[in-house]
Each structure stands twice: as C-alpha cells, then as structure tokens.
Amino acid sequence: MNFNIRGENLTVTTSLREYIERKISKLERYFDSQIDSEVHVNLHVHNNEQVIEVTVPMQELLLRAEESHSDMYAAIDLVIEKLERQIRKYKTKVNRKNRQVSEVKRMAHSTTVQGNTVTYTDVDEEESEFDIVRTKRFNLKPMDAEEAILQMDMLGHNFFVFSDSETGSTNVVYKRKDGKYGLIEQES
C-alpha cells in the first residue's frame, strides 16, 4: 500500500502517520494478495471534531469511509471498523452470489470483470452557468444491479453508474425516498 496522508487545519505528526499506516495495513489480512493501490487519507478538524476520510481504490471494489470523534486516534479506530464491515459485507455478498451462479456462468463472468478505477480531478475552469466543482472519471465495471446496489451502499452514495454484465449497457441504480431502490436502464 502507498499512503497519501493529508491534514487540513492540523499537523500530521510522525506518530499519527505511523498509527494510520499500521491500522490500515491490517486490512490486507482480508485479501489473498497484498493490496497494491494508493490509500488516500484526509484528516481535518471541523467544529472541534476530528474527522478522518479514507479511500482505498482496489481492482474489485472501492472502499471509502468517514468518521468523526473528539479524539483523532478514536476516529481512526472507528473508520477502520467501518472499512472492515464493508469488506466483510462485500465478501459475504460475493460468496453468496458465487454459490448461486452456475459454474458456466461464473466462468464467463470471471473473464469479463475489469477493475473499477476511480480518478478524482478538481476542475479549475472558467465559471459557467452551472458550477462544476469536481469531475469523477471511472471505468464501468460489468456487474448486475444487485452488486451495483451493494457498491452504492458501501460508498454511501444515493446512486451508482455501472455496466450491465448481461447486456453491456450503461445503467444507474439509485436509492428512492421510500428506502427502496430504482434502476434506470439504457434504451436499445
């Protein structure tokens, strides 16, 4: 893991940096191989609350969690617990799905899965009528609607764009106000 640790309104001390790196490195025990990605950690103070945001883009999923506490070390522990829950939930869902899918379909699916890479770019262009403050670019990972909902929930978003593994079309799942989910499919 490569760590990118930033502090806003606070100084990232050596002991704080080492504590973060040690705690996040323990997440590797949940995976068969070593995590080879950039771990983005953003620390800041907001209204006397210590806030930590952690983003770990990986080939199969994107882990993201945010926690706040009056003590930064406690916030770090809380965010690690949240990331561990996300990993366990994802692995349980994937294992359950793999048991239900036939062997032929599983082999076809495993050959089409590509990484879900996320790149964040801050846009500093002339102001227009609509103020775009951030642009996100990512490769659409082929998946079904159920897996897209899982990814959306793990990210804490209200919608998620994905490529349908059966049709190859671009679709969107979203969370409705009644707590249920909606699916927007591309017309043929």
DRENPA-3360 file (N, C-alpha, C; in nm, 2 decimals, always signed):
BEGIN
1 = MNFNIRGE = +0.08/-0.12/+0.00/+0.00/+0.00/+0.00/+0.09/+0.12/+0.00 ~ +0.05/+0.22/-0.08/+0.11/+0.35/-0.08/+0.02/+0.45/-0.01 ~ +0.07/+0.52/+0.09/-0.02/+0.61/+0.17/+0.00/+0.75/+0.12 ~ -0.12/+0.82/+0.11/-0.12/+0.96/+0.08/-0.20/+1.02/+0.19 ~ -0.13/+1.08/+0.29/-0.20/+1.13/+0.41/-0.19/+1.28/+0.41 ~ -0.30/+1.35/+0.42/-0.31/+1.49/+0.42/-0.38/+1.54/+0.54 ~ -0.34/+1.65/+0.59/-0.40/+1.71/+0.71/-0.45/+1.85/+0.67 ~ -0.57/+1.88/+0.71/-0.62/+2.02/+0.69/-0.66/+2.08/+0.83;
9 = NLTVTTSL = -0.60/+2.19/+0.86/-0.62/+2.25/+0.99/-0.56/+2.17/+1.10 ~ -0.46/+2.08/+1.07/-0.39/+2.01/+1.17/-0.26/+1.96/+1.11 ~ -0.16/+1.93/+1.20/-0.03/+1.88/+1.15/-0.03/+1.73/+1.17 ~ +0.01/+1.66/+1.06/+0.01/+1.52/+1.07/+0.15/+1.48/+1.13 ~ +0.15/+1.44/+1.25/+0.28/+1.40/+1.32/+0.32/+1.27/+1.28 ~ +0.45/+1.24/+1.30/+0.50/+1.11/+1.27/+0.43/+0.99/+1.34 ~ +0.40/+1.01/+1.47/+0.33/+0.91/+1.54/+0.19/+0.89/+1.48 ~ +0.12/+0.99/+1.45/-0.01/+0.98/+1.39/-0.01/+0.91/+1.25;
17 = REYIERKI = +0.09/+0.95/+1.17/+0.11/+0.88/+1.04/+0.14/+0.73/+1.06 ~ +0.23/+0.70/+1.15/+0.26/+0.56/+1.17/+0.14/+0.48/+1.22 ~ +0.06/+0.54/+1.31/-0.06/+0.48/+1.36/-0.16/+0.45/+1.25 ~ -0.18/+0.55/+1.16/-0.27/+0.53/+1.05/-0.23/+0.42/+0.96 ~ -0.10/+0.42/+0.92/-0.04/+0.32/+0.83/-0.05/+0.18/+0.89 ~ -0.02/+0.17/+1.02/-0.03/+0.04/+1.09/-0.17/-0.02/+1.09 ~ -0.27/+0.07/+1.12/-0.41/+0.03/+1.13/-0.46/-0.01/+0.99 ~ -0.44/+0.07/+0.89/-0.49/+0.04/+0.76/-0.42/-0.08/+0.70;
25 = SKLERYFD = -0.30/-0.10/+0.72/-0.23/-0.22/+0.67/-0.29/-0.35/+0.72 ~ -0.35/-0.34/+0.83/-0.42/-0.47/+0.89/-0.53/-0.51/+0.80 ~ -0.58/-0.42/+0.71/-0.69/-0.46/+0.62/-0.65/-0.57/+0.52 ~ -0.52/-0.58/+0.50/-0.47/-0.67/+0.40/-0.50/-0.82/+0.44 ~ -0.52/-0.84/+0.57/-0.55/-0.98/+0.61/-0.68/-1.03/+0.55 ~ -0.77/-0.95/+0.50/-0.89/-0.99/+0.44/-0.88/-1.03/+0.30 ~ -0.76/-1.01/+0.24/-0.74/-1.04/+0.10/-0.63/-1.15/+0.08 ~ -0.64/-1.22/-0.03/-0.55/-1.32/-0.06/-0.41/-1.27/-0.10;
33 = SQIDSEVH = -0.41/-1.16/-0.16/-0.28/-1.10/-0.20/-0.27/-0.96/-0.14 ~ -0.15/-0.90/-0.15/-0.12/-0.77/-0.09/-0.20/-0.66/-0.17 ~ -0.25/-0.57/-0.11/-0.32/-0.46/-0.17/-0.22/-0.36/-0.23 ~ -0.23/-0.35/-0.37/-0.14/-0.27/-0.44/-0.21/-0.15/-0.49 ~ -0.24/-0.05/-0.41/-0.31/+0.07/-0.45/-0.27/+0.19/-0.36 ~ -0.31/+0.30/-0.40/-0.28/+0.42/-0.33/-0.39/+0.44/-0.23 ~ -0.36/+0.46/-0.10/-0.46/+0.48/+0.01/-0.46/+0.63/+0.03 ~ -0.58/+0.69/+0.01/-0.59/+0.84/+0.04/-0.66/+0.86/+0.17;
41 = VNLHVHNN = -0.58/+0.93/+0.26/-0.63/+0.96/+0.39/-0.64/+1.11/+0.41 ~ -0.75/+1.16/+0.44/-0.76/+1.31/+0.46/-0.81/+1.33/+0.61 ~ -0.73/+1.41/+0.68/-0.76/+1.44/+0.82/-0.79/+1.59/+0.83 ~ -0.90/+1.62/+0.90/-0.92/+1.76/+0.93/-1.00/+1.78/+1.05 ~ -1.00/+1.91/+1.10/-1.07/+1.94/+1.22/-1.19/+2.03/+1.18 ~ -1.31/+2.00/+1.22/-1.43/+2.08/+1.19/-1.51/+2.09/+1.31 ~ -1.53/+2.21/+1.36/-1.61/+2.24/+1.48/-1.56/+2.15/+1.60 ~ -1.43/+2.15/+1.63/-1.37/+2.07/+1.74/-1.40/+1.92/+1.72;
49 = EQVIEVTV = -1.43/+1.88/+1.60/-1.45/+1.73/+1.57/-1.33/+1.70/+1.49 ~ -1.26/+1.59/+1.52/-1.15/+1.53/+1.44/-1.22/+1.44/+1.34 ~ -1.19/+1.47/+1.21/-1.26/+1.39/+1.10/-1.15/+1.32/+1.02 ~ -1.17/+1.20/+0.99/-1.08/+1.12/+0.90/-1.16/+1.06/+0.79 ~ -1.11/+1.08/+0.67/-1.18/+1.02/+0.55/-1.07/+0.93/+0.48 ~ -1.11/+0.80/+0.45/-1.02/+0.71/+0.39/-1.08/+0.65/+0.27 ~ -1.00/+0.65/+0.16/-1.05/+0.60/+0.03/-0.94/+0.50/-0.02 ~ -0.98/+0.37/-0.05/-0.89/+0.27/-0.09/-0.95/+0.22/-0.22;
57 = PMQELLLR = -0.90/+0.27/-0.34/-0.95/+0.22/-0.47/-0.87/+0.09/-0.50 ~ -0.95/-0.02/-0.52/-0.89/-0.15/-0.55/-0.95/-0.20/-0.68 ~ -0.89/-0.31/-0.73/-0.94/-0.36/-0.86/-1.08/-0.41/-0.85 ~ -1.12/-0.47/-0.75/-1.26/-0.53/-0.74/-1.36/-0.44/-0.68 ~ -1.32/-0.35/-0.59/-1.41/-0.26/-0.52/-1.34/-0.13/-0.47 ~ -1.42/-0.04/-0.44/-1.37/+0.09/-0.38/-1.42/+0.10/-0.24 ~ -1.32/+0.10/-0.15/-1.36/+0.12/-0.01/-1.35/+0.27/+0.03 ~ -1.45/+0.32/+0.10/-1.45/+0.46/+0.14/-1.52/+0.47/+0.27;
65 = AEESHSDM = -1.46/+0.54/+0.37/-1.53/+0.56/+0.50/-1.49/+0.69/+0.55 ~ -1.58/+0.74/+0.63/-1.55/+0.87/+0.70/-1.61/+0.86/+0.84 ~ -1.53/+0.91/+0.94/-1.57/+0.91/+1.08/-1.52/+1.04/+1.15 ~ -1.59/+1.08/+1.25/-1.55/+1.19/+1.33/-1.56/+1.16/+1.48 ~ -1.48/+1.22/+1.56/-1.47/+1.19/+1.70/-1.40/+1.31/+1.76 ~ -1.41/+1.33/+1.89/-1.33/+1.44/+1.96/-1.18/+1.40/+1.97 ~ -1.15/+1.27/+1.95/-1.01/+1.23/+1.96/-0.98/+1.17/+1.82 ~ -0.87/+1.21/+1.76/-0.83/+1.16/+1.62/-0.80/+1.01/+1.63;
73 = YAAIDLVI = -0.73/+0.96/+1.73/-0.70/+0.82/+1.73/-0.83/+0.73/+1.74 ~ -0.93/+0.78/+1.82/-1.06/+0.71/+1.83/-1.13/+0.72/+1.69 ~ -1.12/+0.83/+1.62/-1.18/+0.84/+1.49/-1.11/+0.74/+1.39 ~ -0.98/+0.72/+1.40/-0.91/+0.63/+1.32/-0.96/+0.49/+1.34 ~ -0.97/+0.45/+1.47/-1.02/+0.32/+1.51/-1.16/+0.29/+1.45 ~ -1.25/+0.40/+1.46/-1.39/+0.39/+1.41/-1.39/+0.37/+1.26 ~ -1.31/+0.44/+1.19/-1.31/+0.43/+1.04/-1.25/+0.29/+1.00 ~ -1.16/+0.24/+1.07/-1.11/+0.10/+1.04/-1.22/+0.00/+1.06;
81 = EKLERQIR = -1.29/+0.01/+1.17/-1.41/-0.08/+1.19/-1.51/-0.07/+1.08 ~ -1.54/+0.05/+1.03/-1.63/+0.07/+0.92/-1.58/+0.01/+0.79 ~ -1.45/+0.02/+0.76/-1.39/-0.04/+0.64/-1.39/-0.19/+0.65 ~ -1.37/-0.25/+0.77/-1.37/-0.39/+0.79/-1.51/-0.44/+0.77 ~ -1.61/-0.37/+0.82/-1.75/-0.41/+0.79/-1.79/-0.41/+0.64 ~ -1.74/-0.31/+0.57/-1.76/-0.30/+0.43/-1.70/-0.42/+0.36 ~ -1.57/-0.46/+0.40/-1.51/-0.57/+0.33/-1.58/-0.70/+0.36 ~ -1.62/-0.72/+0.49/-1.69/-0.85/+0.52/-1.82/-0.85/+0.45;
89 = KYKTKVNR = -1.89/-0.74/+0.44/-2.02/-0.74/+0.37/-2.00/-0.77/+0.22 ~ -1.90/-0.71/+0.16/-1.88/-0.74/+0.02/-1.84/-0.88/-0.01 ~ -1.75/-0.94/+0.08/-1.71/-1.08/+0.06/-1.82/-1.18/+0.08 ~ -1.91/-1.15/+0.18/-2.02/-1.23/+0.21/-2.12/-1.23/+0.09 ~ -2.14/-1.11/+0.03/-2.23/-1.10/-0.08/-2.18/-1.17/-0.20 ~ -2.05/-1.15/-0.23/-1.98/-1.22/-0.34/-1.98/-1.37/-0.33 ~ -1.95/-1.42/-0.21/-1.95/-1.56/-0.19/-2.09/-1.62/-0.20 ~ -2.19/-1.55/-0.15/-2.33/-1.60/-0.16/-2.37/-1.60/-0.31;
97 = KNRQVSEV = -2.34/-1.50/-0.38/-2.37/-1.49/-0.52/-2.30/-1.60/-0.60 ~ -2.17/-1.62/-0.57/-2.10/-1.73/-0.65/-2.16/-1.86/-0.62 ~ -2.21/-1.89/-0.50/-2.27/-2.02/-0.48/-2.40/-2.04/-0.56 ~ -2.47/-1.93/-0.59/-2.59/-1.94/-0.66/-2.58/-1.94/-0.81 ~ -2.47/-1.89/-0.86/-2.44/-1.89/-1.00/-2.39/-2.02/-1.05 ~ -2.44/-2.07/-1.17/-2.39/-2.19/-1.22/-2.24/-2.18/-1.26 ~ -2.17/-2.29/-1.27/-2.03/-2.29/-1.30/-2.00/-2.23/-1.43 ~ -2.08/-2.25/-1.53/-2.05/-2.19/-1.66/-2.07/-2.04/-1.66;
105 = KRMAHSTT = -2.17/-2.00/-1.60/-2.20/-1.85/-1.59/-2.09/-1.79/-1.51 ~ -2.04/-1.85/-1.40/-1.93/-1.80/-1.31/-1.80/-1.78/-1.40 ~ -1.77/-1.88/-1.48/-1.65/-1.87/-1.56/-1.66/-1.76/-1.66 ~ -1.78/-1.74/-1.72/-1.80/-1.64/-1.82/-1.79/-1.50/-1.75 ~ -1.84/-1.49/-1.63/-1.84/-1.36/-1.55/-1.69/-1.33/-1.51 ~ -1.62/-1.43/-1.47/-1.48/-1.40/-1.42/-1.39/-1.35/-1.53 ~ -1.42/-1.39/-1.66/-1.34/-1.34/-1.77/-1.37/-1.20/-1.81 ~ -1.49/-1.15/-1.77/-1.53/-1.02/-1.82/-1.51/-0.91/-1.71;
113 = VQGNTVTY = -1.48/-0.95/-1.59/-1.47/-0.85/-1.48/-1.34/-0.77/-1.50 ~ -1.36/-0.64/-1.50/-1.24/-0.54/-1.51/-1.24/-0.46/-1.38 ~ -1.13/-0.40/-1.36/-1.11/-0.32/-1.24/-1.20/-0.19/-1.24 ~ -1.23/-0.15/-1.12/-1.31/-0.03/-1.10/-1.22/+0.08/-1.06 ~ -1.16/+0.16/-1.15/-1.06/+0.26/-1.12/-1.13/+0.39/-1.11 ~ -1.10/+0.47/-1.00/-1.16/+0.60/-0.98/-1.05/+0.70/-0.98 ~ -1.07/+0.81/-1.06/-0.98/+0.92/-1.06/-1.05/+1.05/-1.03 ~ -1.00/+1.12/-0.93/-1.07/+1.24/-0.89/-0.99/+1.36/-0.95;
121 = TDVDEEES = -1.06/+1.45/-1.01/-0.99/+1.56/-1.07/-1.07/+1.69/-1.03 ~ -1.00/+1.78/-0.97/-1.07/+1.91/-0.94/-1.06/+1.99/-1.07 ~ -1.17/+2.05/-1.10/-1.18/+2.13/-1.22/-1.17/+2.28/-1.19 ~ -1.07/+2.34/-1.25/-1.04/+2.49/-1.23/-1.06/+2.56/-1.37 ~ -1.18/+2.56/-1.42/-1.20/+2.62/-1.55/-1.29/+2.75/-1.52 ~ -1.32/+2.82/-1.63/-1.40/+2.94/-1.62/-1.54/+2.90/-1.56 ~ -1.59/+2.99/-1.48/-1.72/+2.97/-1.42/-1.82/+2.97/-1.53 ~ -1.92/+2.88/-1.53/-2.02/+2.88/-1.63/-2.15/+2.90/-1.56;
129 = EFDIVRTK = -2.26/+2.88/-1.63/-2.39/+2.89/-1.56/-2.41/+2.78/-1.46 ~ -2.35/+2.66/-1.48/-2.35/+2.56/-1.38/-2.21/+2.54/-1.33 ~ -2.20/+2.55/-1.20/-2.07/+2.55/-1.14/-2.03/+2.40/-1.11 ~ -1.94/+2.35/-1.19/-1.89/+2.21/-1.17/-1.77/+2.22/-1.09 ~ -1.77/+2.17/-0.97/-1.66/+2.18/-0.87/-1.57/+2.05/-0.87 ~ -1.62/+1.94/-0.92/-1.53/+1.82/-0.92/-1.58/+1.73/-1.04 ~ -1.49/+1.67/-1.10/-1.52/+1.57/-1.21/-1.46/+1.44/-1.17 ~ -1.55/+1.33/-1.18/-1.50/+1.20/-1.15/-1.50/+1.12/-1.27;
137 = RFNLKPMD = -1.39/+1.05/-1.30/-1.38/+0.96/-1.41/-1.36/+0.82/-1.36 ~ -1.42/+0.72/-1.42/-1.40/+0.58/-1.38/-1.44/+0.48/-1.49 ~ -1.38/+0.37/-1.48/-1.41/+0.26/-1.57/-1.53/+0.19/-1.52 ~ -1.63/+0.16/-1.60/-1.75/+0.09/-1.56/-1.73/-0.05/-1.55 ~ -1.74/-0.11/-1.43/-1.72/-0.25/-1.41/-1.84/-0.33/-1.44 ~ -1.84/-0.43/-1.52/-1.95/-0.51/-1.55/-2.01/-0.58/-1.43 ~ -2.13/-0.56/-1.40/-2.19/-0.62/-1.28/-2.34/-0.62/-1.30 ~ -2.41/-0.69/-1.21/-2.56/-0.69/-1.21/-2.61/-0.58/-1.12;
145 = AEEAILQM = -2.74/-0.55/-1.12/-2.80/-0.45/-1.04/-2.78/-0.47/-0.89 ~ -2.78/-0.60/-0.85/-2.77/-0.63/-0.70/-2.63/-0.59/-0.65 ~ -2.52/-0.62/-0.73/-2.39/-0.59/-0.70/-2.37/-0.43/-0.70 ~ -2.43/-0.37/-0.80/-2.42/-0.22/-0.80/-2.48/-0.15/-0.68 ~ -2.59/-0.21/-0.63/-2.66/-0.16/-0.51/-2.56/-0.18/-0.39 ~ -2.50/-0.29/-0.38/-2.40/-0.32/-0.28/-2.29/-0.21/-0.28 ~ -2.23/-0.19/-0.40/-2.13/-0.09/-0.41/-2.18/+0.05/-0.37 ~ -2.30/+0.09/-0.42/-2.35/+0.22/-0.38/-2.37/+0.23/-0.23;
153 = DMLGHNFF = -2.42/+0.13/-0.17/-2.44/+0.13/-0.02/-2.30/+0.14/+0.05 ~ -2.20/+0.07/+0.00/-2.07/+0.08/+0.07/-2.01/+0.22/+0.05 ~ -2.03/+0.28/-0.06/-1.98/+0.42/-0.08/-2.06/+0.52/-0.01 ~ -2.18/+0.49/+0.03/-2.27/+0.59/+0.10/-2.33/+0.69/+0.00 ~ -2.34/+0.65/-0.12/-2.40/+0.74/-0.23/-2.55/+0.71/-0.25 ~ -2.61/+0.80/-0.32/-2.76/+0.78/-0.35/-2.78/+0.72/-0.48 ~ -2.67/+0.71/-0.57/-2.68/+0.65/-0.70/-2.55/+0.58/-0.73 ~ -2.55/+0.50/-0.83/-2.43/+0.43/-0.88/-2.44/+0.39/-1.03;
161 = VFSDSETG = -2.35/+0.43/-1.11/-2.35/+0.40/-1.25/-2.26/+0.28/-1.27 ~ -2.32/+0.19/-1.36/-2.25/+0.06/-1.38/-2.28/+0.01/-1.52 ~ -2.20/-0.09/-1.57/-2.22/-0.15/-1.69/-2.29/-0.29/-1.67 ~ -2.40/-0.31/-1.73/-2.48/-0.44/-1.70/-2.40/-0.55/-1.76 ~ -2.37/-0.65/-1.68/-2.29/-0.77/-1.72/-2.35/-0.85/-1.83 ~ -2.49/-0.85/-1.84/-2.56/-0.93/-1.94/-2.57/-0.86/-2.07 ~ -2.61/-0.73/-2.07/-2.64/-0.65/-2.19/-2.53/-0.56/-2.23 ~ -2.44/-0.53/-2.14/-2.33/-0.44/-2.17/-2.37/-0.29/-2.17;
169 = STNVVYKR = -2.50/-0.26/-2.15/-2.54/-0.12/-2.15/-2.51/-0.05/-2.02 ~ -2.51/+0.08/-2.02/-2.48/+0.16/-1.90/-2.61/+0.18/-1.83 ~ -2.61/+0.15/-1.70/-2.73/+0.16/-1.62/-2.70/+0.24/-1.49 ~ -2.80/+0.28/-1.42/-2.79/+0.35/-1.30/-2.89/+0.29/-1.19 ~ -2.83/+0.26/-1.07/-2.92/+0.23/-0.96/-2.92/+0.35/-0.87 ~ -3.04/+0.37/-0.80/-3.05/+0.48/-0.71/-3.14/+0.44/-0.59 ~ -3.12/+0.52/-0.48/-3.20/+0.49/-0.36/-3.31/+0.59/-0.37 ~ -3.43/+0.54/-0.35/-3.56/+0.62/-0.35/-3.58/+0.67/-0.21;
177 = KDGKYGLI = -3.67/+0.77/-0.20/-3.70/+0.84/-0.08/-3.77/+0.74/+0.02 ~ -3.84/+0.64/-0.04/-3.91/+0.54/+0.05/-3.81/+0.43/+0.10 ~ -3.68/+0.44/+0.07/-3.58/+0.35/+0.11/-3.56/+0.23/+0.02 ~ -3.64/+0.22/-0.08/-3.63/+0.11/-0.18/-3.53/+0.16/-0.29 ~ -3.50/+0.07/-0.39/-3.41/+0.11/-0.49/-3.48/+0.11/-0.63 ~ -3.42/+0.20/-0.71/-3.47/+0.21/-0.85/-3.35/+0.18/-0.95 ~ -3.39/+0.14/-1.07/-3.30/+0.11/-1.17/-3.33/+0.19/-1.30 ~ -3.23/+0.26/-1.36/-3.25/+0.33/-1.48/-3.17/+0.25/-1.58;
185 = EQES = -3.24/+0.20/-1.69/-3.18/+0.12/-1.79/-3.17/+0.20/-1.92 ~ -3.07/+0.18/-2.00/-3.05/+0.24/-2.13/-3.14/+0.18/-2.23 ~ -3.21/+0.26/-2.31/-3.30/+0.20/-2.41/-3.21/+0.15/-2.53 ~ -3.26/+0.04/-2.59/-3.18/-0.02/-2.70/-3.22/+0.06/-2.83;
% end
